[in-house]
Amino acid sequence: MKRVHKREKEQFKKLFKQENIDHFEDRFNILEVFLQTEHHVSVAELVRLLKEDGHQFTPDFVRDTLKLMCRFGFAQKRRFNNGQVCYEHRHLCQHHDHMICTKCKNIFEFENEELENLQVQIAGAYNFHMLRHKMEIYGICSKCLKDHVQLMSLVNAKQGERFEIKDFIGGATAHMRLLSMGLRIGDKIDVVTNLDSGQLVIAIDYNRYALGRGLAKKILVEPVVR
């Protein structure tokens, strides 16, 4: 990796000087610190890392430098479903995919040659010429799964998670209402939407159910590990 980073720095110097990019030394310092981290960073995180390395740059200048780095192919901008804009290295002739934890928001990179070959085969089977692709797997990392509350109210569930209904609380009226909707203890449910306000939408097999937040609080669920 050190050899790769050395090559990146040499090409950065060549291109940025060739294009007469201003504040070259400052931008080169940003590249060096950016290459020192092997995870996805936001502008704010990179500003903090630069400060720890003894550099004081405004977020706007760092953002502008990252924009140039993306333009010349040294970085790439990502926006995963967790909503945060972040940046990662873009090394030539290298490809990886991502797993994103919906709890801690951490992003994990992985490479799998068998998976890459399978995607080429699938594209070929449909007579489709693949130019590029990306894979994003959303779930819960091992640490968060260990810390995950095993029995919780449905109202606290995250979009995209899968649960088993374990119990109803709140008295006979709420219990009968849920039963009349077709919900049963033991049902496996998928959380389709939960926007922290308004109704939740869940799915059981191919059926959707819209629940008010008050009613969702009365459903106790347990995560299902896929």
N, C-alpha and C positions, 0 to 999 in steps of 0.2 A: 504493500500500500504506500510506503514511503516513496518508492520509485514512481508510482502513479501520481502522487502529489507533487513530486519534483517536476514531472512532465507538465502537469497542469499549471504550475507556477511559470514555467518557461514559456508556455503558450499564451498565458495571460499577459506576460510582459510584452511578447511580440505583438499580439493583437491590439492591446490597449494603447501601446505607443504608436503602432501603425495607424490607428484611427484617431490619434491625438486626443485621447480622452483626458479631461482635466483632472487635477488632484490625483495623479497616478499613484504616488507613494501611499497616500491615505487609503486609496481603494485596494492597493496591494496588501496593506496591513489587514484590511477586512477579509480579503481572500484567505490569508494565512490563518486567521483565527477561525474562519468558516470551515477550512479543511481540517482543523484540529478536532472538530466535533463530528462524531459518526452518527448523530441522530438528527431528526428533523427539527429545525429551529424557526421560531417566529422572529420578526424584526426586533421585538422587545428582548427576546432571549439573546439574540446576537449582540445587541447593544450592551447587555449585561456582561456577556463573555468578553467583549472588547474592553469594557471598563476594568474587568478583573485582570486583563492583560496589559493595562496601562494606557489604553486609548480612550479618548473622549470624543465621540461622534454623535451627532443628533440622529434621531430615528429617521428623519427625512433623508439625510445623506446616506445612511445605511440602506434604506429602502431603495434609493436611487441606484446605489452600487449593485444591490441584488438584482435590480431590473436589468442593468447592463450585463451582469453575470449570466442571467437567463438568456439575454439576447445573443451572447456569444457562446452559449452552450456550456458554461461552467457550473450552472445551477439550474434547478427547475422548481417552479412554483407549484405547490400542491394545496388543494382545499378538499379535505375529506369531509365525511358527513358529520364530523364533530364541529364543523363550521370554521375552525381556525385556519388561517392562511399560514403556511409554513414553507420552508425551503430545504432542499436536500442537494447533495452532490450529484453532478451528472457526468460520470466518467464514461469516456467513449468505449463502445463495444461491451458495455456491461448492462445487464437488465436484472431487476428484482421486483418482487411484488410486496404487498403490504397486508398486515393484519392489524386492525384497529380495535383497541379495547373501548367499549362504550361506557365503562365505569371510570377508569383513570385517564382515559384519552391518550394513553401511550400508543405509539406506532411501532410495530415490529416488522423489520424487513426479512424476507426469506427468498431463497433461490431454489428452484427445483427443475433440473434438466428434463426429467421425465414428464413433468407437467408442461413445460415449454414445447416439447416434441408432440405431446398429445394435442395441444392447441393447433399446431401446424397441421396435424393429421385431420382434425375436425374441419378446419378451414378448407383443406384440400378436398375432403369428402363432399363439401357443398360447392366445389369449384370456385372458391373464394380466395382471392389473393390478399393475404394479411399484410398490412403495412406496419401497424403498431398495435399494441394492446396493453391493458393494465388490469390487474386483479386486486380487488380490495375485499378482504374478509373481515366482517364485523362480528364481534363476540365479546367474551369476557376472558381476560388473561388469567393465568393460574393463580397469581397472587390475589386478584380481586375475587376470584371464585372461592378461594379459601376464606376470605373475609366477608363473603356475601351472606346477608341475613337469610337463613333457610326458610323462614316463614314470615311473610310480609303481606301488607295490604296491596291489593291490585292497583290502587291509586298511585303507588310509588314505583310501579314498574316502568321500565324504559322501553321506548319504541323499538321493535325488532326482537325483543326477548320472548322466550317461550316458557310457559308455566303450567303447573297442574293445580287445579282447584282443590284445596284441602279442607276448607270449612267455610260456612257462612255465619256471620255474627249480626247482631242487631235486632233479634226478635223474630217472631213468627211471620209478621207482615212482610218484612224484607226477604225472609227466607222463601215465602210463597211467591213473591213477585219474581225473584230470580229463577225459581223453578218454572214459573209460567212462561218465562222468556226462553226456556230450553237449556238453562245452565244447570249442570249437575256436578256434585263432588266427584272428583276423579277425571273430569274433562281436561284434556290438554288444550291450552289456548295460546294463540299468538297475539302479541300486542301490536296492532297495526299502526295506531297513532295514539300518542299521549303528549299533548302540547303544554302541560302544566296548568291549563285552564280550559274550561269547557268540557265537552264529552270526551271519553275514551272510546276508541273503536277496537274491538277484539275480534278474533276469528277462531271458529272451531270448525275444522275441516274446510269446507267451502262456504261457510255461512258467516256473515259479519253481524256484530251486535254493537249498538251504541249505548254506552252507559254513562249516566250522570256521575259526577265525582263523589257525591254522597253515597250512591249505591255501590260504586266501585270500592269505597272504603270498607264495605261490609263483606268483601270477598277476600279470604285469606288464601294465598297461593305460595307455591314452592317452585324454585327454578328447576327447569328440566335441562339437563346436560345433553346436548345433541350428540 
